[in-house]
């Protein structure tokens, strides 16, 4: 049995029966659908057809055992959704390959096992501080590598926020690691007039102090 419940102006709850548990209690799986298209919301038949289509897809996922409740979704499972529904469509080939490399070598080993809703800013901080070279060598990682790993996990978690799986992106509360170029202090450069004025000021100080003679 499956049903659709309206929860607000543009929010609908899909409900699918999923059998019974060991105690005979009926199991239900739910999924919230939010519709941003105002035209669709105002057209009764098209809206009904769209919701029925989404309900059918959801029912098939539940019956096939492919549906994972958002509150229990592990980061590794969400990354698969992120890759197929966002990354391959929105990212350039170079950026995608870069992100996938960091996912495989750094993110999945460190955070893949965690439930996505339980990842906190401190986990991101610890992750960035413990990133190791994929080749196992002891040579220190380039700062750029750590920075890119941060950008990757932040991008992934931001999609989870947009898709209403989590309410807050924990990576957004963590400062982006600085690259070497950013970490280098700016050098003040003087033009010719400023150099001349500085030179005269130094000369005056030396004359006053009696270190230079006319």
C-alpha positions as CSV (number, residue, x, y, z in Angstrom):
1,X,0.0,0.0,0.0
2,X,1.3,3.5,-0.8
3,X,-0.1,7.0,-0.3
4,X,0.6,10.7,-0.8
5,X,0.0,13.2,2.0
6,X,0.2,16.9,1.5
7,X,2.3,18.6,4.2
8,X,2.3,22.2,3.0
9,X,1.9,24.5,0.0
10,X,4.7,22.7,-1.9
11,X,5.6,19.7,0.3
12,X,4.3,16.2,-0.1
13,X,5.0,13.0,1.9
14,X,5.3,9.8,0.1
15,X,4.4,6.7,2.2
16,X,5.1,3.1,1.3
17,X,4.3,0.0,3.3
18,X,7.3,-2.2,3.8
19,X,5.9,-5.3,5.5
20,X,6.2,-6.1,9.2
21,X,9.0,-6.3,11.7
22,X,9.7,-9.3,14.0
23,X,7.1,-8.1,16.5
24,X,4.4,-7.8,13.9
25,X,4.5,-4.0,13.7
26,X,3.8,-2.5,10.3
27,X,6.8,-0.9,8.7
28,X,6.5,2.3,6.7
29,X,9.0,4.1,4.6
30,X,8.5,7.8,3.9
31,X,10.1,10.4,1.6
32,X,9.4,14.1,1.4
33,X,9.0,15.7,-2.0
34,X,9.3,19.5,-2.4
35,X,8.1,21.1,-5.6
36,X,9.6,24.5,-6.6
37,X,7.7,24.8,-9.9
38,X,4.8,27.1,-9.2
39,X,3.1,26.3,-12.6
40,X,3.1,22.6,-11.6
41,X,1.6,23.3,-8.3
42,X,-1.3,25.2,-9.9
43,X,-2.1,22.4,-12.4
44,X,-4.0,19.7,-10.6
45,X,-3.7,16.9,-13.2
46,X,0.0,17.4,-13.9
47,X,0.7,17.7,-10.2
48,X,-1.1,14.4,-9.5
49,X,0.6,12.6,-12.4
50,X,4.0,13.9,-11.2
51,X,3.4,12.8,-7.6
52,X,2.1,9.4,-8.7
53,X,5.2,8.9,-10.8
54,X,7.5,9.8,-7.8
55,X,5.5,7.5,-5.6
56,X,5.9,4.6,-8.0
57,X,9.6,5.2,-8.2
58,X,9.8,5.3,-4.4
59,X,7.8,2.1,-4.1
60,X,10.1,0.3,-6.5
61,X,13.2,1.5,-4.5
62,X,11.6,0.3,-1.2
63,X,10.6,-3.1,-2.7
64,X,14.0,-3.6,-4.3
65,X,15.7,-2.9,-0.9
66,X,17.5,0.1,-2.5
67,X,16.0,2.8,-0.4
68,X,18.0,4.1,2.5
69,X,16.3,6.4,5.0
70,X,18.1,9.8,5.0
71,X,18.7,9.7,8.7
72,X,20.5,6.4,8.4
73,X,22.4,7.1,5.2
74,X,26.2,6.7,5.4
75,X,28.4,9.2,3.7
76,X,29.7,6.5,1.3
77,X,26.1,5.9,0.2
78,X,25.3,9.5,-0.3
79,X,28.5,10.1,-2.3
80,X,27.1,7.6,-4.9
81,X,24.0,9.7,-5.1
82,X,26.1,12.9,-5.3
83,X,28.2,11.5,-8.2
84,X,25.3,10.3,-10.4
85,X,22.8,13.1,-9.7
86,X,25.2,16.1,-9.5
87,X,28.9,15.6,-10.1
88,X,28.8,14.0,-13.6
89,X,26.3,16.6,-14.8
90,X,27.6,19.8,-13.2
91,X,31.4,19.5,-12.8
92,X,34.0,19.7,-15.5
93,X,35.9,16.5,-16.3
94,X,39.1,17.8,-14.7
95,X,37.3,18.9,-11.5
96,X,35.3,15.6,-11.3
97,X,38.4,13.5,-11.7
98,X,40.2,15.6,-9.0
99,X,37.2,15.2,-6.6
100,X,36.9,11.4,-7.2
101,X,40.6,11.0,-6.5
102,X,40.2,12.7,-3.1
103,X,37.1,10.7,-2.4
104,X,38.8,7.4,-3.0
105,X,42.1,8.2,-1.4
106,X,41.1,10.4,1.6
107,X,37.4,10.9,2.2
108,X,36.0,7.4,2.1
109,X,38.7,5.8,4.2
110,X,38.3,8.5,6.9
111,X,34.6,9.4,6.8
112,X,32.8,7.0,4.5
113,X,31.5,4.7,7.3
114,X,29.9,7.6,9.2
115,X,26.2,8.4,9.1
116,X,25.9,11.7,7.2
117,X,23.7,13.3,9.8
118,X,26.3,12.6,12.5
119,X,29.3,14.3,10.8
120,X,30.3,17.3,12.9
121,X,32.8,20.2,12.2
122,X,35.3,18.5,14.5
123,X,35.2,15.4,12.3
124,X,36.1,17.6,9.3
125,X,38.9,19.3,11.3
126,X,40.3,15.9,12.4
127,X,40.0,14.5,8.8
128,X,42.0,17.4,7.4
129,X,44.7,17.1,10.1
130,X,45.2,13.3,9.5
131,X,45.2,13.2,5.7
132,X,48.0,10.9,4.5
133,X,49.7,10.4,1.2
134,X,48.0,7.8,-1.0
135,X,51.4,6.4,-2.0
136,X,52.4,5.7,1.6
137,X,55.5,7.8,1.4
138,X,56.5,9.9,4.4
139,X,57.1,13.0,2.4
140,X,54.7,15.8,3.7
141,X,51.5,16.4,1.6
142,X,51.3,19.5,-0.5
143,X,49.1,22.1,1.2
144,X,47.1,22.2,-2.1
145,X,46.2,18.5,-1.6
146,X,44.6,19.2,1.8
147,X,42.9,22.3,0.4
148,X,41.3,20.3,-2.5
149,X,40.2,17.5,-0.1
150,X,38.4,20.2,1.9
151,X,36.7,21.7,-1.1
152,X,35.6,18.2,-2.2
153,X,33.9,17.2,1.2
154,X,32.4,20.7,1.4
155,X,30.9,20.3,-2.0
156,X,29.4,16.9,-1.2
157,X,27.9,18.0,2.1
158,X,26.5,21.2,0.5
159,X,24.5,19.0,-1.9
160,X,23.2,17.1,1.1
161,X,21.9,20.3,2.6
162,X,20.3,21.4,-0.7
163,X,18.6,18.0,-1.0
164,X,17.2,18.3,2.6
165,X,19.2,15.3,3.9
166,X,21.0,17.3,6.5
167,X,20.2,20.8,7.8
168,X,23.7,22.1,8.1
169,X,27.0,21.7,6.3
170,X,29.6,20.9,8.9
171,X,32.4,21.7,6.5
172,X,31.2,25.3,6.3
173,X,32.1,25.8,9.9
174,X,35.7,24.9,9.2
175,X,38.1,27.4,7.7
176,X,39.6,26.4,4.4
177,X,43.2,25.3,4.7
178,X,45.5,28.0,3.3
179,X,47.8,27.2,0.4
180,X,51.4,28.3,0.6
181,X,50.7,31.3,-1.6
182,X,48.0,32.5,0.7
183,X,50.1,31.8,3.8
184,X,53.0,34.0,2.6
185,X,52.8,37.5,4.0
186,X,52.3,40.2,1.5
187,X,55.5,42.2,0.7
188,X,55.0,45.9,0.6
189,X,56.4,47.4,-2.5
190,X,57.4,51.1,-2.7
191,X,57.4,53.3,-5.8
192,X,60.3,55.6,-6.7
193,X,58.9,58.7,-4.8
194,X,58.2,56.6,-1.7
195,X,61.7,55.2,-1.8
196,X,63.2,58.7,-2.1
197,X,61.1,60.0,0.8
198,X,62.1,57.1,2.9
199,X,65.7,57.6,2.1
200,X,65.5,61.3,3.1
201,X,63.8,60.4,6.4
202,X,66.6,58.0,7.2
203,X,69.2,60.6,6.4
204,X,67.6,63.2,8.6
205,X,67.5,60.7,11.5
206,X,71.1,59.9,11.1
207,X,72.1,63.6,10.9
208,X,70.1,64.4,14.1
209,X,71.8,61.5,15.9
210,X,75.2,62.7,14.9
211,X,76.1,59.6,13.0
212,X,76.7,61.5,9.7
213,X,78.8,64.6,9.2
214,X,78.1,67.3,6.6
